[in-house]
Amino acid sequence: MSVISIEGMEFFAYHGCFKEEQVIGTKFRIDLFLEADTAVAEKSDQLQDTVNYQAIYRLVKKEMETTSKLLEHVGRRILDSIKHEFPMVAHARIKIRKLNPPLGGKMDFVSLELSF
């Protein structure tokens, strides 16, 4: 098994419980760690034998474009989509950071980690 990581994906999106967050939006940063058997790709050197990073990025981007109130909801949608579209992924972990959240004080981010 190998761990394929796609880290530091940045998106501008409209997730949050406050109405203002769904109107103004903010930046999010996502790290994704995918565990998959890459033994065939290691020998074949063929993209179809492994997890296509570009396809994963497009999937994450699509889910980020759908507004949600909670990071938990966004994260679960992304993981469920990965599980459905990429059955070769045995285990996945996602970390979503909401940059500069509106919590009444200065902070870099809040984050959530989920996995399957």
C-alpha positions in Angstrom: 0.0 0.0 0.0 1.1 3.5 -0.7 -0.1 6.9 0.6 -0.7 9.5 -2.1 -1.0 13.0 -0.8 -2.4 16.1 -2.4 -1.7 18.9 0.0 -2.4 22.6 0.1 -5.3 22.7 -2.4 -6.8 26.2 -2.1 -10.3 27.2 -2.9 -12.5 30.2 -2.4 -15.9 29.0 -1.3 -19.1 30.0 0.6 -19.3 27.5 3.5 -20.4 28.6 7.0 -23.3 28.9 9.4 -23.4 32.7 9.2 -25.3 34.3 6.3 -22.4 36.6 5.7 -20.1 33.6 5.1 -22.4 32.3 2.4 -22.5 35.7 0.7 -18.9 37.0 1.1 -17.1 33.6 1.1 -13.6 32.9 2.3 -10.5 30.8 1.5 -10.1 27.1 2.4 -7.1 24.9 2.2 -7.4 21.1 1.9 -5.0 18.3 2.4 -5.9 14.8 1.2 -4.2 11.5 2.0 -5.2 8.5 0.0 -4.1 4.9 0.7 -4.1 2.7 -2.3 -2.3 -0.4 -3.7 0.0 1.1 -6.4 1.9 -2.2 -7.1 0.6 -2.4 -10.7 1.4 1.2 -11.5 4.8 0.8 -10.0 5.6 -1.7 -12.8 3.3 -0.5 -15.6 4.1 3.2 -15.5 0.4 3.8 -16.7 -1.9 6.4 -15.2 -4.9 4.1 -15.4 -3.2 1.8 -12.8 -3.2 4.4 -10.1 -5.1 7.3 -8.6 -5.3 10.2 -11.0 -4.4 13.4 -9.0 -6.1 15.7 -11.6 -9.3 13.7 -11.4 -9.2 13.9 -7.5 -8.6 17.6 -7.7 -11.6 18.1 -10.0 -13.8 16.1 -7.6 -12.7 18.2 -4.6 -13.2 21.4 -6.6 -16.7 20.3 -7.6 -17.7 19.5 -4.0 -16.2 22.8 -2.7 -18.5 24.7 -5.2 -21.6 23.3 -3.4 -22.3 25.6 -0.4 -22.6 23.9 3.1 -23.1 25.3 6.6 -20.6 22.8 8.1 -17.1 21.7 7.3 -18.2 18.2 8.4 -20.7 18.1 5.6 -18.3 19.3 3.0 -15.6 16.8 4.2 -18.0 13.9 4.2 -19.3 14.7 0.7 -15.7 14.8 -0.6 -14.8 11.5 1.0 -18.0 9.8 -0.1 -17.3 10.9 -3.7 -13.8 9.6 -3.6 -15.0 6.3 -2.2 -17.6 6.0 -5.0 -15.4 7.2 -7.9 -12.1 5.6 -6.9 -12.8 2.2 -5.4 -9.0 1.4 -5.4 -8.6 3.9 -2.5 -8.7 1.7 0.6 -8.5 4.6 3.1 -8.7 8.4 2.8 -8.1 11.2 5.2 -9.0 14.8 4.6 -8.0 18.0 6.5 -10.0 21.1 5.7 -8.9 24.5 7.0 -11.1 27.5 6.9 -8.7 30.5 6.7 -9.5 33.6 8.8 -12.8 32.4 10.3 -15.2 35.1 11.6 -15.0 34.1 15.3 -14.5 37.6 16.7 -10.7 37.5 17.0 -7.5 37.0 15.0 -6.6 33.4 14.1 -5.1 31.7 11.1 -7.7 29.0 10.7 -10.0 26.4 12.1 -9.8 22.9 10.8 -11.5 19.5 10.6 -10.1 16.1 9.8 -12.3 13.2 8.6 -11.5 9.8 7.2 -12.8 6.5 5.9 
